[in-house]
Amino acid sequence: MSLEIIIPSQRVQQIKPSPTLSINAKAKALKASGADILNFSVGEPDFDTPKHILEAGKAAIDAVFTRYTAVPGILELREAIAKRFSQERGWQYDPDQIQVSCGGKHGLYNMIQALFNPGDEVLIPTPYWVSYPPMVQLAGATPVPVPLAEKNDFDLDPAILDQLITDKTRGIILNSPSNPTGSIFSAGTLEAIGEMALKKGWAVITDDVYDTIVYEKGPIPHILDVDPKLKEQTIVLNAVSKSFAMTGWRIGYSAGPKHIIKAMNKIQSQSTSNPSSIAQKAALAAISGPWDFSVAMTESFLPRRDYIIEELQTNPNITCVTPRGAFYVFPNFSAYYGKSFNGKPINNSVEMSDYLLDEALLATVPGAAFGADEFIRFSFAASMDAIKEGMKRLKEALNSLS
């Protein structure tokens, strides 16, 4: 008597693993085998977590702060987050309007599960972060790409957005500064989106994970600055991952209307119970302590950005928008599609990324993962020496195509 094969659920079958994490794992495996891989695929700072944050984590261990915490996170951390919002942006939140999660990705999953139903449509400006559409699909909803034009520096065109609205539209996901483009939505664009959201009653998710990594002075435009009423239908996502080089600590946080955060807490209570107690104490030290690390890190990224942009723009076959935030460049490689190497054709971003990894030992992420097949994403959260060598290898690899 044979056992029937158990088939995974349909919701799992419709999604793929994170391509950025898969590529990073492949690059690390090749490097471990001895290959001289230059990894421009990973989305994390190449800095160590600051010492005072490490010490806070160690102190939590020494104090045996190792038991369950409140589902939405420890009160003092939620108070510190609320204080940060108030001091930096003038947004007022009570601690019960804030949830601490196991990384920003987990917080986003909680809010999408709490907000959307099967049959709902969610607008997603494209290029997008790779996990937005799969998370929407896992909620049974439908992701609706909103194309962003390279010629407009990837700012959103409200006229195009308007054409994609249906009676099933229930929300929109904003990411500014953007992963993968580094673009920042203009004040005019956000005003138009805000007006639509208020009129239609959409949920607005704003992913602000890169809000401290900005290459221009002053606060950047934000959807919550458009109209105070938007606060009642907007959920803000952030994390300590990028700002404090704490990707592995897995602490994100969300702020929004009390009833939405309460719903998110229900989901978290049945999935992870609470974030790591140790990591929460470290995050408390990060958010309530000095922010000079984030400033210094951003300043160190700036010359790397400028160098990689200058090198890319020397190639007449490549176009690349200069990122205003985050630590990615998103050059357009489509002029090389149709060329080949040793008889093997390169027709899309996946084949281009594979070629660069196999022949130039450069790990990048194909634009197809972000809904934009013409492009390839490079992270410049790498040393200047690595970037210089990487651009040299890139030039040689592209010159080898015929």
C-alpha positions as CSV (number, residue, x, y, z in Angstrom):
1,M,0.0,0.0,0.0
2,S,1.6,3.3,-1.1
3,L,1.1,6.6,0.5
4,E,-0.3,9.4,-1.6
5,I,2.1,12.3,-2.1
6,I,1.0,15.3,-0.1
7,I,0.9,18.4,-2.3
8,P,1.6,21.9,-0.9
9,S,-1.2,24.3,-0.8
10,Q,-2.2,26.4,-3.8
11,R,-1.2,29.6,-2.1
12,V,2.4,28.3,-1.8
13,Q,2.5,27.0,-5.3
14,Q,1.7,30.4,-6.8
15,I,4.8,32.1,-5.3
16,K,8.5,31.7,-5.6
17,P,11.3,32.0,-3.0
18,S,12.9,35.5,-2.6
19,P,15.2,35.9,-5.6
20,T,17.5,38.3,-3.7
21,L,18.1,35.8,-0.9
22,S,18.5,32.9,-3.3
23,I,21.2,34.8,-5.3
24,N,22.9,35.9,-2.2
25,A,23.0,32.3,-1.0
26,K,24.4,31.1,-4.3
27,A,27.1,33.8,-4.3
28,K,28.1,32.9,-0.7
29,A,28.3,29.2,-1.7
30,L,30.5,30.0,-4.7
31,K,32.7,32.2,-2.5
32,A,33.0,29.4,0.1
33,S,34.2,27.1,-2.6
34,G,37.0,29.5,-3.4
35,A,35.6,31.6,-6.2
36,D,36.5,35.3,-6.1
37,I,32.9,36.5,-6.0
38,L,32.1,40.2,-5.7
39,N,28.6,40.3,-4.1
40,F,26.5,43.2,-5.2
41,S,23.2,41.4,-4.7
42,V,22.7,41.7,-1.0
43,G,20.5,44.4,0.5
44,E,22.3,45.1,3.7
45,P,24.9,47.6,4.9
46,D,28.5,46.5,5.0
47,F,28.9,47.9,8.5
48,D,28.9,46.2,11.9
49,T,26.1,46.9,14.3
50,P,27.3,49.9,16.5
51,K,29.0,48.9,19.8
52,H,26.4,50.5,22.1
53,I,23.7,48.4,20.5
54,L,25.8,45.2,20.8
55,E,26.3,46.1,24.5
56,A,22.6,46.5,25.0
57,G,22.0,43.0,23.6
58,K,24.7,41.5,25.8
59,A,23.3,43.3,28.9
60,A,19.9,41.8,28.1
61,I,21.4,38.3,28.0
62,D,23.3,39.0,31.3
63,A,20.0,40.1,32.9
64,V,18.4,36.9,31.6
65,F,15.8,38.9,29.7
66,T,14.9,35.7,27.8
67,R,11.2,35.2,28.4
68,Y,8.1,36.0,26.3
69,T,7.4,39.6,25.9
70,A,4.1,41.4,25.1
71,V,2.9,40.4,21.6
72,P,3.4,43.9,20.0
73,G,6.7,44.3,21.7
74,I,8.0,45.7,25.0
75,L,6.4,48.9,26.1
76,E,9.6,51.0,26.4
77,L,10.5,50.2,22.8
78,R,7.1,51.1,21.5
79,E,7.3,54.4,23.5
80,A,10.8,55.1,22.0
81,I,9.4,54.5,18.5
82,A,6.5,56.8,19.1
83,K,8.9,59.5,20.4
84,R,11.0,59.2,17.3
85,F,8.0,59.7,15.0
86,S,7.0,62.7,17.1
87,Q,10.4,64.4,17.2
88,E,11.4,63.7,13.6
89,R,8.1,64.0,11.7
90,G,5.6,65.4,14.1
91,W,3.4,62.3,13.9
92,Q,1.7,61.5,17.1
93,Y,1.2,57.8,18.0
94,D,0.3,56.1,21.2
95,P,2.3,52.9,22.1
96,D,-0.8,50.8,21.3
97,Q,-0.7,52.1,17.8
98,I,2.7,50.5,17.3
99,Q,3.7,46.9,16.6
100,V,7.2,45.6,16.8
101,S,7.8,42.6,14.6
102,C,10.4,40.0,13.6
103,G,11.9,42.3,10.9
104,G,10.3,44.8,8.6
105,K,9.3,42.0,6.2
106,H,7.3,40.3,9.0
107,G,5.6,43.6,9.8
108,L,4.6,44.0,6.2
109,Y,3.2,40.5,6.1
110,N,1.1,41.1,9.2
111,M,-0.4,44.3,7.8
112,I,-1.2,42.8,4.4
113,Q,-2.9,39.8,6.1
114,A,-4.8,42.2,8.3
115,L,-5.9,44.6,5.5
116,F,-6.8,42.6,2.4
117,N,-9.3,39.9,1.4
118,P,-9.5,37.5,-1.5
119,G,-10.6,39.4,-4.6
120,D,-9.2,42.7,-3.4
121,E,-6.7,44.5,-5.7
122,V,-3.6,46.3,-4.4
123,L,-1.7,48.9,-6.4
124,I,2.1,48.4,-6.5
125,P,4.4,50.9,-8.2
126,T,6.7,49.0,-10.4
127,P,9.8,48.4,-10.1
128,Y,8.8,47.1,-6.7
129,W,10.6,45.3,-3.8
130,V,10.4,41.6,-4.6
131,S,8.2,40.6,-1.7
132,Y,5.3,42.9,-2.3
133,P,3.4,40.9,-4.9
134,P,3.9,37.5,-3.2
135,M,2.7,38.8,0.1
136,V,-0.4,40.3,-1.5
137,Q,-1.0,36.9,-3.3
138,L,-0.7,35.0,0.0
139,A,-3.6,37.1,1.4
140,G,-5.6,36.0,-1.6
141,A,-5.6,39.5,-3.1
142,T,-4.3,40.5,-6.5
143,P,-1.2,42.7,-7.0
144,V,-1.7,45.4,-9.7
145,P,1.6,46.7,-11.1
146,V,1.7,50.5,-11.7
147,P,4.5,51.1,-14.2
148,L,7.1,53.8,-13.3
149,A,9.1,55.3,-16.2
150,E,12.9,55.5,-16.1
151,K,12.6,58.8,-18.1
152,N,10.7,60.3,-15.1
153,D,13.3,59.1,-12.6
154,F,10.8,56.4,-11.5
155,D,8.4,59.0,-10.1
156,L,4.7,57.8,-10.3
157,D,2.4,59.3,-12.9
158,P,-1.0,59.9,-11.3
159,A,-2.7,59.6,-14.7
160,I,-1.4,56.0,-15.2
161,L,-2.4,55.2,-11.6
162,D,-5.9,56.5,-12.3
163,Q,-6.3,54.2,-15.3
164,L,-5.6,51.1,-13.1
165,I,-8.2,51.8,-10.5
166,T,-11.2,49.5,-10.4
167,D,-14.1,48.9,-8.0
168,K,-11.9,46.1,-6.4
169,T,-9.0,48.5,-5.6
170,R,-8.5,48.4,-1.8
171,G,-5.0,49.8,-1.2
172,I,-1.6,50.9,-2.5
173,I,2.0,50.1,-1.3
174,L,4.5,53.0,-1.4
175,N,8.2,52.7,-1.0
176,S,10.3,55.9,-0.9
177,P,13.3,55.8,-1.0
178,S,12.8,52.8,-3.2
179,N,14.3,49.4,-3.4
180,P,15.5,48.8,-6.2
181,T,15.6,52.2,-7.8
182,G,16.7,54.6,-5.0
183,S,14.0,57.0,-6.3
184,I,11.9,59.3,-4.0
185,F,8.3,60.1,-4.9
186,S,7.7,63.8,-5.4
187,A,5.5,65.9,-3.2
188,G,3.1,66.4,-6.2
189,T,2.8,62.7,-6.8
190,L,2.1,62.0,-3.2
191,E,-0.5,64.7,-3.0
192,A,-2.3,63.1,-6.0
193,I,-2.1,59.7,-4.4
194,G,-3.3,61.0,-1.1
195,E,-6.3,62.7,-2.7
196,M,-7.2,59.4,-4.5
197,A,-6.8,57.4,-1.3
198,L,-9.0,59.7,0.7
199,K,-11.7,59.7,-2.0
200,K,-11.7,56.0,-2.5
201,G,-11.0,54.9,1.1
202,W,-7.9,52.9,0.3
203,A,-5.5,51.5,2.8
204,V,-2.0,53.1,2.3
205,I,1.1,51.1,3.2
206,T,4.2,53.2,3.2
207,D,7.5,51.3,3.5
208,D,10.0,53.7,5.0
209,V,12.8,51.3,5.7
210,Y,15.4,53.5,3.9
211,D,14.2,56.8,5.3
212,T,17.6,57.5,7.0
213,I,19.6,56.8,3.9
214,V,19.0,59.9,1.8
215,Y,21.5,61.8,-0.3
216,E,19.9,65.3,0.0
217,K,19.2,67.6,2.9
218,G,15.9,68.0,4.7
219,P,13.0,65.6,5.2
220,I,11.8,64.0,2.0
221,P,8.1,64.2,0.9
222,H,5.8,61.8,2.7
223,I,2.2,60.7,2.2
224,L,1.4,61.6,5.8
225,D,2.3,65.2,5.1
226,V,-0.4,65.6,2.4
227,D,-3.4,65.6,4.7
228,P,-3.8,64.9,8.4
229,K,-6.9,62.7,7.6
230,L,-4.7,60.2,5.8
231,K,-3.3,59.1,9.2
232,E,-6.5,57.2,9.8
233,Q,-5.9,54.9,6.7
234,T,-2.1,54.8,6.5
235,I,0.2,52.2,8.0
236,V,3.9,53.1,8.3
237,L,6.5,50.4,8.1
238,N,10.1,50.8,9.3
239,A,12.9,48.8,10.8
240,V,16.3,49.1,12.5
241,S,17.8,46.8,9.8
242,K,19.2,49.3,7.4
243,S,19.6,52.4,9.6
244,F,21.7,50.6,12.2
245,A,23.2,47.7,10.3
246,M,21.0,45.3,12.2
247,T,19.6,43.0,9.4
248,G,20.2,39.8,11.4
249,W,18.6,41.1,14.6
250,R,15.2,41.0,12.9
251,I,13.3,43.9,14.4
252,G,10.8,45.9,12.4
253,Y,8.0,48.2,13.5
254,S,4.7,49.5,12.2
255,A,2.5,52.4,13.2
256,G,-1.1,53.0,12.2
257,P,-4.7,53.2,13.3
258,K,-5.3,51.4,16.6
259,H,-7.8,48.9,15.1
260,I,-5.4,47.9,12.3
261,I,-2.5,47.4,14.8
262,K,-4.8,45.4,17.0
263,A,-5.7,43.1,14.0
264,M,-2.0,42.8,13.2
265,N,-1.3,41.8,16.8
266,K,-3.9,39.0,16.5
267,I,-1.9,37.6,13.6
268,Q,1.4,38.0,15.3
269,S,0.1,36.3,18.5
270,Q,-0.7,33.2,16.4
271,S,2.5,33.1,14.4
272,T,5.6,34.3,16.3
273,S,4.0,35.3,19.6
274,N,6.5,38.2,19.9
275,P,9.9,39.4,18.5
276,S,13.1,38.3,20.2
277,S,13.4,39.7,23.6
278,I,17.1,40.2,23.3
279,A,16.8,41.9,19.9
280,Q,14.1,44.3,21.3
281,K,16.5,45.5,23.9
282,A,19.2,46.1,21.3
283,A,16.6,48.0,19.1
284,L,15.7,50.1,22.1
285,A,19.3,51.2,22.4
286,A,19.4,51.9,18.7
287,I,16.2,54.0,18.5
288,S,16.6,55.9,21.8
289,G,20.4,56.4,21.5
290,P,22.5,58.6,19.2
291,W,21.8,58.5,15.4
292,D,25.2,59.7,14.3
293,F,26.0,56.2,13.0
294,S,23.2,56.4,10.4
295,V,24.4,59.8,9.3
296,A,28.0,58.6,9.0
297,M,27.0,55.5,7.1
298,T,25.0,57.5,4.6
299,E,27.9,59.8,4.1
300,S,30.1,56.9,3.4
301,F,27.7,55.5,0.8
302,L,27.6,58.8,-1.2
303,P,31.1,58.6,-2.8
304,R,30.4,54.9,-3.6
305,R,27.1,55.9,-5.3
306,D,28.8,58.7,-7.3
307,Y,31.6,56.4,-8.4
308,I,29.4,53.6,-9.6
309,I,27.1,56.0,-11.4
310,E,30.0,57.7,-13.2
311,E,31.4,54.4,-14.3
312,L,28.0,53.1,-15.6
313,Q,27.4,56.4,-17.4
314,T,30.6,56.1,-19.4
315,N,29.0,53.2,-21.2
316,P,26.7,54.7,-24.0
317,N,24.7,51.4,-24.0
318,I,23.6,51.8,-20.4
319,T,21.3,54.3,-18.8
320,C,21.0,54.7,-15.1
321,V,18.9,57.0,-12.9
322,T,21.0,58.5,-10.0
323,P,19.5,57.2,-6.8
324,R,18.4,59.8,-4.2
325,G,18.2,57.3,-1.4
326,A,18.9,53.7,-0.3
327,F,22.1,52.0,-1.6
328,Y,21.2,50.5,-4.9
329,V,21.7,51.5,-8.6
330,F,19.3,50.1,-11.2
331,P,20.9,50.4,-14.6
332,N,19.2,49.5,-17.8
333,F,21.0,46.7,-19.7
334,S,18.4,46.0,-22.4
335,A,20.7,47.3,-25.2
336,Y,22.7,44.1,-24.6
337,Y,19.8,41.7,-24.9
338,G,20.1,39.7,-28.1
339,K,23.9,39.5,-27.8
340,S,25.7,36.3,-26.8
341,F,28.8,34.8,-25.3
342,N,30.4,31.7,-26.8
343,G,27.2,31.1,-28.7
344,K,25.0,31.4,-25.6
345,P,22.4,34.1,-26.1
346,I,21.4,36.7,-23.4
347,N,17.9,37.8,-23.9
348,N,16.7,39.0,-20.5
349,S,17.8,40.2,-17.1
350,V,18.0,36.7,-15.6
351,E,20.3,35.5,-18.3
352,M,22.4,38.7,-18.0
353,S,22.7,38.2,-14.2
354,D,23.7,34.6,-14.7
355,Y,26.3,35.6,-17.2
356,L,27.8,38.2,-14.9
357,L,28.0,35.7,-12.1
358,D,29.4,32.8,-14.2
359,E,31.9,34.8,-16.3
360,A,32.7,37.9,-14.3
361,L,32.1,36.5,-10.8
362,L,29.7,39.4,-10.1
363,A,26.5,38.7,-8.0
364,T,23.7,41.0,-9.0
365,V,19.9,40.7,-9.0
366,P,17.9,40.6,-12.3
367,G,15.4,43.3,-12.8
368,A,12.7,40.6,-13.5
369,A,12.6,40.0,-9.8
370,F,11.4,43.6,-9.4
371,G,9.0,43.5,-12.3
372,A,11.4,45.4,-14.6
373,D,13.2,43.0,-16.9
374,E,15.3,45.7,-18.7
375,F,17.3,46.4,-15.5
376,I,19.8,44.8,-13.2
377,R,20.2,45.8,-9.5
378,F,23.6,46.5,-8.0
379,S,24.0,47.2,-4.3
380,F,26.8,49.7,-3.5
381,A,26.8,48.7,0.2
382,A,30.3,47.3,-0.5
383,S,33.8,48.6,-0.2
384,M,35.1,51.1,-2.7
385,D,37.8,48.6,-3.7
386,A,35.1,46.0,-4.4
387,I,33.1,48.5,-6.4
388,K,36.1,49.6,-8.5
389,E,37.1,46.0,-9.2
390,G,33.4,45.2,-10.0
391,M,33.1,47.9,-12.5
392,K,36.3,46.8,-14.2
393,R,35.0,43.2,-14.4
394,L,31.6,44.5,-15.7
395,K,33.2,46.5,-18.5
396,E,35.3,43.5,-19.6
397,A,32.3,41.1,-19.5
398,L,30.1,43.5,-21.6
399,N,32.9,44.0,-24.1
400,S,33.1,40.2,-24.5
401,L,29.5,40.0,-25.8
402,S,28.9,39.8,-29.5
